Amino acid sequence: MKYLTLNHQKVSAIGLGTTGFWSGKNQGLEDCILTAVNDYGVNLIDTAEMYGSGKCETALARAIANLPREKVFLVDKILPDNATEESFFPSLHRSLSLLGVDEIDLYLLHWRENADLAFVVQAMRQAVQQGLIKAWGVSNFDTSDLKDLLACGGHDCACNQIFYNIYERGCEYELLPFMKEHGILPMSYSSLGSDYHPHPDIHRNTAVMEACRAYGIAPEAVMLRMNTEQGFAALFSTSSLSHLHSNLQEVPDEAYREIFARMDQEFPAPDHGYPLVKI
């Protein structure tokens, strides 16, 4: 497992999302989380107060209850409607309580919408000072949003979690270089694609699948490595142990170069900028 550094903490470059808890796949996803942590060294686990209105946080708490706290890097997200003077800290304390922890490793503003960015920066810093969170960031912020955040003094924003995968590479044109320039860790959600944003089925792409079969590598493993090669911490979700094992299989350099060359031909990065896709 490759690791990144965020705020002096070691974070696995591949992590698990928890929206499956929302759809009732509790047991399968819980088994996948424990296997990923114990067998593969994954420590990055992502959730949000929005997912099932706290149900995912509660289910995640059960899944990690018997794991040493230092083996889990928790990411949680606050809704913009709660990022207010009245609701920010009650919302944060509610998430801490549901997760059964004293501190969240990375706390993100889920979307910008009408959030007061100056207040968000101040509240996030206060939460760090109080020992409630270790680092903070944002999600679904395009380049202009990040520029506004930095203009509000948010230079300690550690991360921007965005929609990115082989089918949706728009951020490579402007947003990703901007994040790298300003030391903001890119984190990708739906790194293998999403039912909420239609995309081709890579398993039906003859050129890609021929290369994958030649090396005995699942295309999902290559897709995840593509994200990490771009500097992302890549999130995906599964409640299937067989999918987990194939997604996390090692991709040798030679295999990666050849398979990704096919993917890059079939699903090229755009040659122009356009607004960040958000789902």
N, C-alpha and C positions, 0 to 999 in steps of 0.2 A: 504494500500500500504506500502510495506517495503521500507526503504530508506537506502542508503549507503552514505558514506562521501568520497568526492574526493576534495582534495585541500581546505578543510574547507567549501565545498559546499555540500548541501543536494541533492542527486541524487536518483530519483526513481529507484528501482531495476529492474523494467520493463519499457521499452521504445519503441518508434515507429520508424521504418525506413521509408524512403520516396521514395524508388525506384518506387513505384506505380505512382508517379507524372510523371515519365519518360514514363510510358506506357499509359498515358492518363487517369488514374483513379483519376483525380483531385478532383472532387466534393466529391466522396465517401471517399477518404483518408482525405480530409480536414475536413469533418464532424467527422471522427474517431479521428483525432488529437484533435479537440475542445472538443469532448465528453470525451476522455481519460484525458485531462488536467482538465477540469471543474468538471467532475463527479467522476473520480477515483484518482485524485491526481498525475497522471503521469506528470513528467516534462522533462524527457529525450527524446529528439528528435534528430535523426541522419540523416545526409545528406553527400554529397560529391560533389566536383566540377566536378568529372567525370560523375555523374548521369545526362545524357542529356546535357552534356557540359554547366552546369549552369542552365538548365531549372528547375531542381528540387529545387535548391536554390531559384530561383525566385518564384516558386509556393509555397514553404514553407513560404516565406516572406508574401505572401498574406494570408496564413492560420493563421499565428500568429500575423498579424498586429494589431488586436484589443485585444490581450492578454497582460496583464502586463508583462514586460520583466522578472521580477523575477520569473514568473511562468513557464519559459521555460529554460531548460538547453540544450544549443545547442552544438552538436558535428558536426564538419565538417572535411573533409579530403583533403589533398593536394596530387596530383599525384607526383610520384618520379621524373618525367621529369621536373616538376616545382620546385622541391626542390633544386634549384641552386642559385648561387649568383645573376644571372640576373633575375630570375623569381619568387623567393620565395615571396618577399614582394608585387610585382604587383599581383601575384595570390591571396595572402591573402587579399589584399585590394579589389580585384574584388569580392571575396566571401563575404566580409563584406558588400559591396555595394549591391550585389544581395539579400542578406538576410535582408538588411535594418536595420542592427544593428551596434553598435560601437565596440562590443567586442564579440568574440566567446568563449564559456566556456571551450571547449576542442577541440584542433586542433591536428589532427593525420596525420602522414605520411602513405599514403594508402597502399603502399607496400614498400619493401626495394629495389628490383631490383638493379640498379647501383648507388643509392643515396650515397652521401658522408656523412656518419653518423656523422663525426666530425662537418661538416658544419651544418647539420640538428640540432644537439644539440645547437650549437651557435645561429643559426637563431631563433629557437624556444624560447630560453631564451631572445633574444633581443625583440621578439614579446611580450613576457610577460612583459618585462621592459617598453615597449612602451604602454602598456595597450590595445593591440590589441587582445590578447587572455589571458585567465586566467590560463590555464594549457595545457600541451601538452603530446602527446603520440605517439603510433605507431599502425599499423594494419597489420595483416598477418605475424607477426614475430614469427618464431620458436625459440626454446631454443638457438641455436647457434647464431641466429641474435640478440637476447637480450644480450647475452654475449658480442658480438662485440659492441653493443650500450653502455653497461656499461663500456667497456674498453675505449670508447671514452669520458667517463665522464658523460654519460646520466643517472645519478642516480636519477634525478628529473623527469624521464619519469613516468607519472602518470597512464598510461593505455595501454593495448594491446588488440585491438579488433580482435577477431578471429572467425572462423567458428566452432560452437559447438552446438550440439543438441543430443537428445537421440540416434540418428542413427550414430553419428560421435563423439566418445568420446576419440579419440586418445590422446588429450592433457592431459587427466587425468594421464597418465603414467609418464611424465617428465615435460612438459611445465607448467602445472598448478601449481604443487608444486614449481617450480622455480619462477614463478610470485609471489606467496604468500610469499615466502622467501624474496623477494626483494621489497615487498610493491607495486607491480604493479597491479592495478585493472584489472581483466579479464572482458572483455565485449564481449558478444556473438552476432554475427549476424546470420541471418537465424536460429533462435533458435527453429523454428518448422519444420526445413527441408527446402530444396530448390529444385526447378525444375532443377537447374543447376548441381545438384549432386544427381544422382538416389538413392532412398531409398525406403524401404517398406512403405505401407500405414498402419499406425497404426490402422486405423478404420477397417481394415480387420484382425486384430490380435484378435482372440477369447478370449484369456486369459486376455489381457489388457482391452478389451471392456466390458467383463463381470464384471470386478471390477469397471470400470467407471460407468456402468449402475446401479450397486448396490448402489452407492453413489450419483448418479445424477450429476456427475462431467465430464466435457469435458476433453478428454485426453490432449488437448493443454494446459489447465490450469495447469495440473500436469507437463507437459513438461517444462513449463516456471518456475514453482516452483523448479523443479530439478536443473535448471540452477542457480537460486538464492540461493538454498541450497549449491551449490558449490562455492558461493561467487561471481558469475557473476552478472553484469548488463545485462539483457537479452533483446535483440531487436527482434521485429517481425514487419511485415507490413501487414496491411489489409485495404481494402476499404469498408468492410462490417460491419455495426454497429452490426448486430447479431453475427458475428464472434468476434468482439471486446468484446461484453458483455460476451460471453462464454469463451473466452481466459482469461479474467480478473476476472472471478468469484473466490470467495474465496475457498481455498482448506483446509478443516479442517485437523488437524494433523493426526488423525486416518485414514482418507481417503487417505491422501498422503502416509502414511507408507505402506498401503496395495496395493494401485495402483502402487506406484513406485517399490515395491518389484516384482510385475509382470513385469513391464517394464524392470527392471534390469535383470531379468531372460531371457526375450525375446531379449533384446538388450544390452548384457553385455559390460562392459568396456574391452579394450584389455589388455592382460597380457604381452605386449611387446611394445617397442617404434617404431614409424615410422614417416616419415615426416608429418608436419602439412598440412592438406587439406586446400586449398585456392580456393575460387571461385570468 
